[in-house]
Amino acid sequence: MSRVLVIANETVDGADLHEMLRGHDATEVLVVAPALSSRVRFWVSDIDPARRRAAALLVMSLPGLGGDGIEVASTIGDSEPLQAIADGLRVFAADEIVLVTHSEDEAHWVEHGLVERARDHFPDYPITQLVAGPDRLVRAAA
């Protein structure tokens, strides 16, 4: 039984994520959608469009994620994914972290090197990267 913090930078199929998390014996999941914005909007603190996109991501990703003993909560997170992780860990005592990212060729500017930076900043947590593909969610090569 584990508590999993999911940082979702990309929309996923909730049922697909549910299947992956069952392999982690997840019982509680907190899905955080960082409010990712362009560099210009980030620097001028214009985050409203990014928050709307993050809210839409959650609406599209959550159906099918709960059930079968998995309880799900969600929230919009900070635009910087490492801060979104830190904030999530403050309110949710996770056992592990799952990062759902774009594919390498579609990566958002804040995703470059994210997995390595997350492992450096949060060494006490196992971190798994899942890549949202056009058809399915796939585990990234370790």
C-alpha positions as CSV (number, residue, x, y, z in Angstrom):
1,M,0.0,0.0,0.0
2,S,1.5,3.3,-1.0
3,R,0.7,7.0,-1.4
4,V,1.7,8.3,-4.8
5,L,2.3,12.0,-5.7
6,V,1.7,12.4,-9.5
7,I,3.0,15.5,-11.2
8,A,1.1,15.6,-14.5
9,N,2.6,18.0,-17.0
10,E,0.5,16.4,-19.7
11,T,-3.0,15.1,-20.0
12,V,-3.2,11.3,-19.5
13,D,-5.9,8.7,-19.7
14,G,-7.0,8.2,-16.1
15,A,-7.7,4.5,-16.7
16,D,-4.3,4.0,-18.2
17,L,-2.6,5.8,-15.2
18,H,-4.8,3.7,-12.9
19,E,-3.4,0.5,-14.4
20,M,0.2,1.7,-14.0
21,L,-0.4,2.8,-10.3
22,R,-2.0,-0.6,-9.4
23,G,1.5,-2.0,-10.1
24,H,2.8,0.4,-7.4
25,D,0.1,-0.9,-4.9
26,A,-1.2,2.7,-4.7
27,T,-4.0,3.4,-2.3
28,E,-4.0,7.2,-2.3
29,V,-3.0,9.4,-5.2
30,L,-2.6,13.2,-5.3
31,V,-2.5,14.5,-8.9
32,V,-0.8,17.9,-9.2
33,A,-1.1,19.7,-12.6
34,P,1.6,22.4,-12.7
35,A,0.4,25.6,-14.3
36,L,3.0,25.5,-17.0
37,S,3.3,28.8,-19.0
38,S,5.6,30.2,-21.6
39,R,8.8,31.9,-20.5
40,V,7.4,35.3,-21.1
41,R,4.2,34.7,-19.2
42,F,6.2,33.1,-16.4
43,W,8.5,36.1,-16.1
44,V,5.7,38.6,-16.1
45,S,3.6,36.5,-13.8
46,D,0.7,36.1,-16.2
47,I,-0.4,32.7,-15.0
48,D,-4.2,32.8,-15.5
49,P,-4.1,31.0,-19.0
50,A,-1.7,28.4,-17.5
51,R,-4.0,27.7,-14.5
52,R,-7.0,27.3,-16.9
53,R,-4.9,24.7,-19.0
54,A,-3.9,22.9,-15.8
55,A,-7.6,22.8,-14.6
56,A,-8.6,21.4,-18.0
57,L,-5.8,18.8,-17.8
58,L,-7.2,17.6,-14.5
59,V,-10.7,17.4,-15.8
60,M,-9.6,15.3,-18.7
61,S,-7.1,13.1,-16.7
62,L,-9.1,12.2,-13.6
63,P,-11.9,10.0,-15.0
64,G,-11.1,6.4,-14.6
65,L,-8.2,7.0,-12.1
66,G,-10.0,6.3,-8.9
67,G,-11.7,3.1,-7.8
68,D,-10.5,-0.4,-7.0
69,G,-9.2,0.8,-3.7
70,I,-7.4,3.9,-5.1
71,E,-8.5,7.3,-3.6
72,V,-7.7,10.3,-5.7
73,A,-7.4,14.0,-5.0
74,S,-6.1,16.7,-7.3
75,T,-4.9,20.3,-7.4
76,I,-3.3,22.8,-9.6
77,G,0.4,23.3,-8.8
78,D,3.1,25.9,-9.1
79,S,4.4,26.6,-12.6
80,E,7.8,25.3,-11.7
81,P,7.5,21.5,-11.4
82,L,10.1,21.1,-8.6
83,Q,8.2,23.6,-6.5
84,A,4.9,21.8,-7.4
85,I,6.5,18.6,-6.0
86,A,7.7,20.3,-2.8
87,D,4.3,21.9,-2.3
88,G,2.6,18.5,-2.9
89,L,4.8,16.8,-0.4
90,R,4.0,19.4,2.2
91,V,0.3,18.5,2.1
92,F,0.5,14.8,1.1
93,A,2.9,12.3,2.8
94,A,3.8,10.5,-0.4
95,D,5.9,7.3,-0.6
96,E,6.9,7.9,-4.1
97,I,6.7,10.4,-7.0
98,V,5.5,9.8,-10.5
99,L,6.3,12.4,-13.2
100,V,4.0,12.4,-16.2
101,T,5.9,14.3,-18.9
102,H,5.6,15.2,-22.6
103,S,7.7,13.1,-25.0
104,E,11.3,14.3,-25.5
105,D,10.5,16.1,-28.7
106,E,7.5,17.9,-27.3
107,A,9.0,18.7,-23.8
108,H,7.9,22.0,-22.2
109,W,10.8,24.3,-21.4
110,V,10.6,23.6,-17.7
111,E,10.7,19.8,-18.3
112,H,14.3,19.7,-19.7
113,G,16.3,17.7,-17.2
114,L,13.3,17.5,-14.8
115,V,13.7,13.9,-13.8
116,E,17.4,14.3,-12.9
117,R,16.7,17.6,-11.0
118,A,13.8,15.9,-9.1
119,R,16.0,13.0,-8.1
120,D,18.7,15.4,-6.9
121,H,16.2,17.5,-4.9
122,F,14.1,14.6,-3.5
123,P,16.6,11.8,-3.0
124,D,14.5,10.1,-0.3
125,Y,11.7,9.3,-2.8
126,P,11.6,6.8,-5.6
127,I,10.8,8.7,-8.8
128,T,9.2,7.2,-11.9
129,Q,8.9,9.0,-15.2
130,L,5.9,8.2,-17.4
131,V,5.7,9.7,-20.9
132,A,2.3,10.6,-22.3
133,G,2.3,9.2,-25.8
134,P,-0.3,9.7,-28.5
135,D,-2.0,6.4,-27.6
136,R,-0.8,5.2,-24.2
137,L,1.2,6.2,-21.2
138,V,4.6,4.5,-21.2
139,R,7.3,4.1,-18.7
140,A,10.4,6.1,-19.6
141,A,13.7,4.2,-20.0
142,A,15.6,4.4,-16.7
